[in-house]
Amino acid sequence: MSDQHLNIFCSAEHTAEYDNETPQIVIHVFGKSDLSAWLVEQTAVIKNWVSEQHYAAAPGQHLLIPADDGRLACVLLGKHSQAGLRLLQDLPTALPAGDYQLSEKWDTEVYLGWGLASYEFSRYKQLKSERPRLHLPTELNAEVLALLTSSFRVRDLVNTPAQDMGPANLAAEVEQMAQAWDAQFESIDGDELLDNNYPAIHAVGRAATESRAPRLLRLTWGSSSNPLLVLVGKGVCFDTGGLDIKLAGGMLKMKKDMGGAAHALALAELVMKNNLPVRLELLIPAVENAISADAYRPGDVVNTRKGITVEIGNTDAEGRVILADALAYACEQGPDLVIDFATLTGAARVALGPDLPPIFSNNESILASIHKHGDSVQDPLWPMPLYQPYAASLKSKIADMNNITTGLMGAGAITAALFLQAFVEPDCNWVHIDTYAWNDHDRPGRPAGGEAMGLRAVFASLQLRYPNSLSC
């Protein structure tokens, strides 16, 4: 993430580029009754200005108060009933450039909300040199910036077109992070996948050109004496649908099909930055689901690392196929917990819409913890069942299972999760998050494009599971 993205706060670490002699402009947050009490102490000019603007401190409503010299004196803002992320999210795009501060200190989510609303994707265009910036209290600096950096990492990676975010580019991102945190990095590329028993990853990605060959990316960090936490991310860097090719409209957003990998990478960064007492392993099967003479075909039977054979009912259900090998390897290590993120099914969006990722787990207490923390940090997920009777719809007449269902109406998110569960050992604690990783249109704090969903919820739960008094 570029430093320019962090030029949205004015704090001890990020001093103002504006006139240092100019005081920060105060933002007053009011309920309707608070506004009346504040006005009692103000001049007749301010009282008249507020009255003439018909300002009533409605939730999210803001008003600029001019000073006698024509400059901006302060800002009034109506308080939402549930503040948090939502409180300031209209302001970064509405306020003039300058340095601002809240009239009182708020919690982490409020400052994080300002930061999330200030995001712009800058890789291919120049951003405005001046923008509104908010004073960030020193004691919140590390926590807010860590969460913001990781959220921006997801957005940046997902927003980057496939031309610049193929499997090799994704490998470079993981390697760079490994170097930054003194972690080990390994990339198993192309036909090496067959030599190392990752046949399903190879099958899906083999049709791509040599420069975009499939690979399994692996980052390891931390002491072997700590419990093993494995993060797995679906890294389909572009998804044509394969020979079961998508229509143009369905293919348009498929640069985002590595959104699961982006989440897993960003979460790994948070774990390392906060020095959680774990042995961390990050696994990203990175492929392009391309079309060529060597593409895997509908009706093919693909071998997997676990020894389960999979009939390919549809080449566009490729994410679960590459995750099968990664999850099987993860469970071989005897982990304390495995978490996978994947932009896996459109059915999840049908069930819960674009903003609420479903979460599945074979451990009810872990599921409940992530769900609870999602609500507390305003990063919601919704628990969904691993309903075993639906697994029968994944049967195949010529292989151990099919990668799509037959004879079952709906339940696509559940059956995809059940497919993945077949590659998870029964005694392995496992969480699966089917994230959309995308905003379809601009909203306060959520610009159109790539989006981190469930990232902060999972990290908050991990902080509780693996406590570290030194974490930010």
C-alpha positions as CSV (number, residue, x, y, z in Angstrom):
1,M,0.0,0.0,0.0
2,S,1.4,3.4,-0.9
3,D,2.2,6.0,1.7
4,Q,-0.1,8.4,-0.2
5,H,-3.0,6.3,1.2
6,L,-1.9,7.1,4.7
7,N,-1.9,10.8,4.0
8,I,-5.4,10.9,5.5
9,F,-4.5,11.5,9.1
10,C,-2.4,14.2,10.8
11,S,-0.6,12.7,13.7
12,A,2.8,12.6,15.2
13,E,3.9,10.1,12.5
14,H,2.1,11.9,9.7
15,T,2.5,15.6,10.1
16,A,0.5,18.2,8.1
17,E,1.8,19.4,4.8
18,Y,-0.4,22.4,5.2
19,D,0.6,25.6,7.1
20,N,1.7,24.2,10.5
21,E,0.6,27.5,12.0
22,T,-3.0,26.9,10.9
23,P,-4.9,25.3,13.8
24,Q,-6.8,22.1,13.1
25,I,-10.5,22.6,12.4
26,V,-12.7,21.1,15.0
27,I,-15.6,18.7,14.1
28,H,-18.4,18.9,16.7
29,V,-20.6,15.8,16.8
30,F,-24.1,16.4,18.0
31,G,-27.4,14.9,18.7
32,K,-30.3,17.3,18.2
33,S,-30.5,18.2,21.9
34,D,-26.7,18.7,22.1
35,L,-26.9,21.2,19.2
36,S,-29.3,23.4,21.1
37,A,-27.0,23.4,24.2
38,W,-24.0,24.3,22.1
39,L,-25.8,27.1,20.3
40,V,-26.6,28.8,23.6
41,E,-22.8,29.6,24.0
42,Q,-22.3,30.9,20.4
43,T,-22.5,34.3,18.8
44,A,-25.6,35.7,17.2
45,V,-23.8,35.3,13.8
46,I,-23.4,31.6,14.3
47,K,-26.9,31.1,15.6
48,N,-28.3,32.9,12.6
49,W,-26.1,31.0,10.2
50,V,-27.3,27.6,11.6
51,S,-30.9,28.8,11.5
52,E,-30.7,30.1,8.0
53,Q,-29.2,26.8,6.8
54,H,-32.1,24.9,8.5
55,Y,-29.5,22.7,10.2
56,A,-31.0,20.3,12.7
57,A,-28.1,17.8,13.3
58,A,-29.9,15.0,11.6
59,P,-27.8,11.8,11.5
60,G,-24.9,12.2,9.1
61,Q,-25.9,15.8,8.3
62,H,-22.9,18.2,8.4
63,L,-22.6,22.0,8.3
64,L,-19.6,24.2,7.7
65,I,-19.4,27.2,10.0
66,P,-17.5,30.1,8.6
67,A,-15.2,32.4,10.6
68,D,-15.4,36.2,10.5
69,D,-12.5,36.2,8.0
70,G,-14.2,33.8,5.6
71,R,-12.1,30.8,6.6
72,L,-13.7,27.6,7.9
73,A,-14.2,27.9,11.7
74,C,-15.6,24.5,12.5
75,V,-17.8,21.7,11.3
76,L,-21.1,20.5,12.8
77,L,-22.0,16.8,12.3
78,G,-25.2,15.0,13.3
79,K,-24.6,11.8,15.2
80,H,-25.8,8.4,14.1
81,S,-27.5,6.3,16.6
82,Q,-24.8,3.7,16.1
83,A,-21.7,5.7,15.5
84,G,-18.6,3.6,14.9
85,L,-17.5,3.2,11.3
86,R,-20.5,5.1,10.0
87,L,-20.0,8.3,12.0
88,L,-17.5,10.1,9.8
89,Q,-17.8,8.2,6.5
90,D,-19.5,11.0,4.6
91,L,-16.9,13.7,5.4
92,P,-13.7,12.8,3.6
93,T,-15.4,13.3,0.3
94,A,-17.4,16.3,1.4
95,L,-15.0,18.5,3.4
96,P,-12.4,20.9,1.8
97,A,-8.7,20.2,2.2
98,G,-7.4,20.9,5.6
99,D,-6.5,19.4,8.9
100,Y,-9.4,18.5,11.2
101,Q,-9.8,17.1,14.7
102,L,-12.8,15.8,16.6
103,S,-13.9,17.8,19.6
104,E,-13.6,14.7,21.8
105,K,-11.8,11.4,21.4
106,W,-13.7,8.5,19.9
107,D,-13.0,4.8,19.6
108,T,-11.0,2.9,17.0
109,E,-13.9,2.3,14.6
110,V,-14.7,6.0,14.2
111,Y,-11.1,6.8,13.0
112,L,-11.0,3.7,10.9
113,G,-14.3,4.7,9.3
114,W,-12.7,8.0,8.3
115,G,-9.7,6.2,6.8
116,L,-11.8,3.6,4.9
117,A,-13.9,6.5,3.4
118,S,-10.7,8.3,2.3
119,Y,-9.5,5.4,0.1
120,E,-8.8,5.9,-3.6
121,F,-7.1,3.3,-5.9
122,S,-4.1,5.2,-7.2
123,R,-2.1,2.7,-9.3
124,Y,-3.2,4.1,-12.7
125,K,-4.1,7.7,-11.9
126,Q,-2.8,10.5,-9.8
127,L,-4.7,11.4,-6.7
128,K,-5.5,14.9,-5.5
129,S,-2.5,16.4,-3.8
130,E,-4.6,18.0,-1.1
131,R,-7.3,16.3,0.9
132,P,-9.0,16.6,4.3
133,R,-7.1,14.9,7.1
134,L,-8.1,14.0,10.6
135,H,-6.0,14.1,13.7
136,L,-5.4,10.6,15.0
137,P,-4.8,10.2,18.7
138,T,-1.3,8.8,19.4
139,E,-2.6,6.0,21.5
140,L,-4.8,4.7,18.6
141,N,-2.2,5.3,15.9
142,A,-0.8,1.8,15.7
143,E,-4.1,-0.1,15.9
144,V,-5.9,2.1,13.4
145,L,-3.1,2.2,10.8
146,A,-2.5,-1.6,11.0
147,L,-6.2,-2.3,10.3
148,L,-6.4,0.3,7.7
149,T,-3.2,-0.9,5.9
150,S,-4.5,-4.4,5.7
151,S,-8.0,-3.3,4.5
152,F,-6.3,-1.2,1.8
153,R,-4.1,-4.1,0.8
154,V,-7.2,-6.2,0.1
155,R,-8.7,-3.3,-1.9
156,D,-5.5,-2.6,-3.9
157,L,-4.9,-6.2,-4.8
158,V,-8.5,-6.9,-5.9
159,N,-8.7,-3.6,-7.8
160,T,-5.5,-4.3,-9.8
161,P,-6.4,-5.7,-13.3
162,A,-5.3,-9.2,-14.1
163,Q,-2.7,-7.9,-16.5
164,D,-0.7,-6.8,-13.5
165,M,-2.0,-9.3,-11.0
166,G,-1.4,-12.8,-12.4
167,P,0.0,-15.7,-10.5
168,A,3.6,-14.4,-10.7
169,N,2.5,-11.0,-9.5
170,L,0.7,-12.4,-6.6
171,A,3.8,-14.5,-5.8
172,A,5.8,-11.3,-5.8
173,E,3.4,-9.8,-3.3
174,V,3.7,-12.7,-0.9
175,E,7.5,-12.8,-1.3
176,Q,7.7,-9.1,-0.5
177,M,5.7,-9.6,2.6
178,A,7.8,-12.5,3.7
179,Q,10.9,-10.4,3.3
180,A,9.3,-7.5,5.3
181,W,8.5,-9.8,8.3
182,D,11.5,-12.2,8.2
183,A,9.3,-15.1,7.1
184,Q,10.1,-17.9,4.7
185,F,8.7,-18.0,1.2
186,E,8.3,-20.8,-1.3
187,S,6.6,-21.0,-4.7
188,I,5.9,-24.3,-6.3
189,D,5.4,-23.5,-10.0
190,G,4.0,-25.2,-13.1
191,D,4.9,-28.9,-13.5
192,E,6.6,-28.8,-10.0
193,L,3.0,-29.0,-8.7
194,L,2.7,-32.5,-10.1
195,D,6.1,-33.5,-8.7
196,N,5.0,-32.3,-5.2
197,N,1.5,-33.8,-5.4
198,Y,-0.7,-30.8,-6.1
199,P,-2.5,-32.2,-9.2
200,A,-5.8,-30.3,-8.8
201,I,-4.1,-26.9,-8.7
202,H,-2.1,-27.9,-11.8
203,A,-5.2,-29.2,-13.7
204,V,-7.1,-25.9,-13.3
205,G,-4.1,-23.6,-14.1
206,R,-2.2,-25.6,-16.8
207,A,-4.0,-23.9,-19.7
208,A,-2.4,-20.5,-18.9
209,T,0.8,-19.3,-20.7
210,E,4.1,-20.2,-19.2
211,S,4.5,-16.7,-17.7
212,R,1.2,-17.2,-15.9
213,A,1.7,-20.8,-14.9
214,P,-0.2,-22.1,-11.8
215,R,1.7,-22.2,-8.5
216,L,1.2,-22.8,-4.8
217,L,2.5,-19.9,-2.7
218,R,3.6,-20.7,0.8
219,L,4.7,-18.3,3.6
220,T,5.8,-19.5,7.0
221,W,6.5,-17.4,10.1
222,G,6.9,-17.8,13.8
223,S,8.2,-20.3,16.3
224,S,7.4,-24.0,15.8
225,S,6.7,-24.2,19.5
226,N,3.5,-22.1,19.0
227,P,0.1,-23.5,17.7
228,L,-0.1,-23.7,14.0
229,L,-2.5,-21.3,12.3
230,V,-3.0,-21.9,8.5
231,L,-4.5,-19.3,6.3
232,V,-5.7,-20.4,2.9
233,G,-6.8,-18.0,0.1
234,K,-8.3,-18.7,-3.3
235,G,-6.0,-17.1,-5.8
236,V,-7.8,-17.3,-9.2
237,C,-6.2,-14.3,-10.7
238,F,-8.7,-14.3,-13.6
239,D,-11.6,-16.6,-14.3
240,T,-12.9,-17.0,-17.8
241,G,-15.0,-19.9,-16.6
242,G,-12.7,-22.2,-18.6
243,L,-14.3,-24.2,-21.4
244,D,-17.6,-23.6,-19.6
245,I,-16.9,-20.0,-20.5
246,K,-18.7,-17.1,-18.7
247,L,-20.8,-14.6,-20.6
248,A,-19.2,-11.2,-21.0
249,G,-21.2,-9.7,-18.1
250,G,-20.1,-12.5,-15.7
251,M,-16.5,-12.2,-16.7
252,L,-16.2,-8.4,-16.3
253,K,-15.4,-8.5,-12.6
254,M,-13.3,-11.7,-12.6
255,K,-10.1,-9.9,-11.7
256,K,-11.6,-10.1,-8.2
257,D,-11.6,-13.9,-8.2
258,M,-8.3,-13.7,-6.2
259,G,-10.1,-11.8,-3.4
260,G,-9.8,-14.8,-1.1
261,A,-6.0,-14.7,-1.5
262,A,-6.0,-10.9,-0.9
263,H,-7.9,-11.5,2.4
264,A,-5.6,-14.3,3.6
265,L,-2.5,-12.2,2.7
266,A,-3.8,-9.2,4.6
267,L,-4.8,-11.3,7.6
268,A,-1.3,-12.9,7.6
269,E,0.1,-9.3,7.7
270,L,-2.0,-8.5,10.7
271,V,-0.9,-11.6,12.5
272,M,2.8,-10.9,12.0
273,K,2.5,-7.2,12.7
274,N,0.8,-7.9,16.0
275,N,3.2,-10.7,16.8
276,L,0.5,-13.2,17.7
277,P,2.0,-16.2,19.4
278,V,1.4,-18.6,16.5
279,R,3.3,-20.6,13.9
280,L,1.8,-19.0,10.8
281,E,1.4,-20.7,7.4
282,L,-0.1,-18.9,4.5
283,L,-1.1,-21.0,1.5
284,I,-2.3,-19.5,-1.8
285,P,-3.1,-21.7,-4.8
286,A,-2.6,-19.1,-7.6
287,V,-3.9,-19.9,-11.1
288,E,-5.6,-18.4,-14.1
289,N,-8.6,-20.3,-15.3
290,A,-7.7,-19.8,-18.9
291,I,-8.8,-21.4,-22.2
292,S,-6.4,-23.2,-24.5
293,A,-5.9,-26.6,-26.1
294,D,-4.6,-27.9,-22.7
295,A,-7.5,-26.6,-20.6
296,Y,-9.2,-29.1,-18.3
297,R,-12.6,-30.1,-19.7
298,P,-16.1,-30.8,-18.5
299,G,-16.3,-34.5,-17.7
300,D,-12.6,-34.9,-16.9
301,V,-11.6,-36.6,-13.7
302,V,-9.0,-34.8,-11.7
303,N,-6.8,-36.3,-9.0
304,T,-6.3,-34.5,-5.8
305,R,-3.6,-34.5,-3.1
306,K,-5.9,-36.2,-0.7
307,G,-6.5,-39.1,-3.1
308,I,-10.1,-38.2,-3.7
309,T,-11.0,-38.1,-7.5
310,V,-13.2,-35.3,-8.7
311,E,-15.3,-35.4,-11.9
312,I,-15.4,-31.9,-13.4
313,G,-19.1,-31.1,-13.9
314,N,-18.3,-27.5,-14.7
315,T,-14.9,-25.9,-15.3
316,D,-16.3,-22.6,-13.8
317,A,-16.4,-24.2,-10.4
318,E,-12.6,-24.1,-10.3
319,G,-12.0,-22.4,-7.0
320,R,-13.1,-25.3,-4.9
321,V,-10.8,-27.6,-6.9
322,I,-7.6,-25.7,-6.3
323,L,-8.6,-25.2,-2.6
324,A,-9.0,-29.0,-2.3
325,D,-5.2,-29.5,-2.6
326,A,-4.3,-26.6,-0.3
327,L,-6.7,-27.7,2.4
328,A,-5.5,-31.2,2.3
329,Y,-1.9,-30.1,2.7
330,A,-2.9,-27.7,5.5
331,C,-4.5,-30.6,7.5
332,E,-1.4,-32.7,7.1
333,Q,0.5,-30.3,9.3
334,G,-1.6,-31.0,12.4
335,P,-2.8,-27.3,12.7
336,D,-4.6,-25.8,15.6
337,L,-6.8,-23.9,13.1
338,V,-7.3,-23.6,9.4
339,I,-9.2,-20.6,7.9
340,D,-9.9,-20.2,4.2
341,F,-11.2,-17.2,2.3
342,A,-12.6,-17.6,-1.1
343,T,-14.8,-15.7,-3.6
344,L,-16.5,-19.0,-4.1
345,T,-20.1,-18.9,-5.1
346,G,-22.8,-16.6,-6.5
347,A,-25.2,-18.6,-4.4
348,A,-23.8,-16.9,-1.3
349,R,-24.8,-13.5,-2.7
350,V,-28.3,-14.8,-3.5
351,A,-28.7,-16.1,0.0
352,L,-27.2,-13.1,1.9
353,G,-26.5,-10.3,-0.5
354,P,-23.2,-8.7,-1.4
355,D,-22.4,-7.3,2.1
356,L,-22.8,-10.3,4.4
357,P,-20.4,-13.1,3.7
358,P,-21.5,-16.6,4.9
359,I,-19.2,-18.4,7.3
360,F,-19.0,-22.1,7.8
361,S,-17.1,-24.1,10.4
362,N,-16.9,-27.6,11.8
363,N,-16.3,-26.0,15.3
364,E,-19.3,-24.2,16.7
365,S,-17.3,-22.2,19.3
366,I,-14.9,-20.8,16.8
367,L,-17.8,-20.0,14.5
368,A,-19.6,-18.2,17.3
369,S,-16.5,-16.2,18.2
370,I,-16.0,-14.9,14.7
371,H,-19.6,-14.1,14.4
372,K,-19.7,-12.2,17.7
373,H,-16.5,-10.2,16.9
374,G,-17.9,-9.4,13.4
375,D,-20.8,-7.6,15.1
376,S,-18.6,-5.9,17.6
377,V,-16.1,-4.4,15.1
378,Q,-18.9,-3.7,12.5
379,D,-17.5,-6.3,10.0
380,P,-20.4,-8.7,9.9
381,L,-20.6,-12.4,8.7
382,W,-23.5,-14.8,9.0
383,P,-23.2,-18.4,10.1
384,M,-24.4,-21.0,7.7
385,P,-24.8,-24.8,8.2
386,L,-22.7,-27.6,6.9
387,Y,-25.9,-29.5,6.2
388,Q,-24.6,-33.0,5.6
389,P,-27.6,-34.5,3.7
390,Y,-26.8,-32.1,0.8
391,A,-23.4,-33.8,0.4
392,A,-25.2,-36.6,-1.5
393,S,-25.8,-34.2,-4.4
394,L,-22.0,-34.1,-5.0
395,K,-21.8,-37.8,-5.9
396,S,-20.4,-38.9,-9.2
397,K,-20.9,-42.1,-11.1
398,I,-17.3,-42.3,-12.3
399,A,-15.3,-40.6,-9.6
400,D,-15.4,-40.1,-5.8
401,M,-17.3,-36.9,-6.2
402,N,-18.3,-34.1,-8.6
403,N,-17.3,-30.5,-8.3
404,I,-20.9,-29.4,-8.8
405,T,-24.2,-30.8,-7.6
406,T,-26.8,-32.8,-9.4
407,G,-30.5,-33.2,-8.5
408,L,-30.5,-30.4,-5.8
409,M,-32.3,-27.1,-6.2
410,G,-30.2,-24.2,-4.7
411,A,-28.0,-24.3,-1.6
412,G,-25.0,-23.6,-3.7
413,A,-22.9,-22.0,-1.0
414,I,-23.6,-24.9,1.4
415,T,-22.7,-27.6,-1.2
416,A,-19.5,-25.7,-2.1
417,A,-18.6,-25.7,1.6
418,L,-19.4,-29.4,1.8
419,F,-17.1,-30.1,-1.1
420,L,-14.3,-28.3,0.7
421,Q,-15.0,-30.2,3.9
422,A,-14.3,-33.4,2.1
423,F,-10.7,-32.4,2.0
424,V,-10.5,-31.4,5.7
425,E,-9.7,-33.9,8.3
426,P,-12.5,-34.4,10.8
427,D,-10.3,-33.5,13.8
428,C,-9.0,-30.3,12.1
429,N,-10.6,-27.0,13.2
430,W,-11.7,-25.4,10.0
431,V,-13.4,-22.1,9.0
432,H,-14.5,-21.3,5.5
433,I,-15.6,-17.7,4.5
434,D,-17.3,-17.2,1.1
435,T,-16.6,-13.5,0.6
436,Y,-17.7,-11.3,-2.3
437,A,-14.7,-9.0,-1.8
438,W,-16.4,-6.3,-3.9
439,N,-18.6,-3.2,-3.7
440,D,-20.8,-2.9,-6.7
441,H,-21.4,0.9,-6.3
442,D,-20.1,3.8,-4.3
443,R,-21.4,4.2,-0.7
444,P,-20.0,6.1,2.3
445,G,-16.8,4.4,3.4
446,R,-17.2,1.7,0.7
447,P,-16.1,2.9,-2.7
448,A,-17.0,0.8,-5.7
449,G,-14.4,-2.0,-6.3
450,G,-12.4,-4.3,-4.1
451,E,-13.4,-4.6,-0.4
452,A,-12.2,-6.4,2.7
453,M,-15.1,-8.4,4.2
454,G,-14.6,-10.5,7.4
455,L,-11.0,-9.5,7.7
456,R,-11.3,-7.5,10.9
457,A,-13.8,-9.9,12.4
458,V,-11.5,-12.9,12.0
459,F,-8.5,-11.0,13.3
460,A,-10.4,-9.8,16.4
461,S,-11.3,-13.5,17.1
462,L,-7.7,-14.6,16.6
463,Q,-6.5,-12.0,19.1
464,L,-8.7,-13.6,21.6
465,R,-7.7,-17.1,20.7
466,Y,-4.0,-16.3,20.7
467,P,-3.6,-13.5,23.2
468,N,-0.5,-11.3,23.1
469,S,-0.2,-8.3,25.5
470,L,2.1,-6.6,23.0
471,S,-0.3,-6.6,20.1
472,C,-1.7,-3.3,19.0
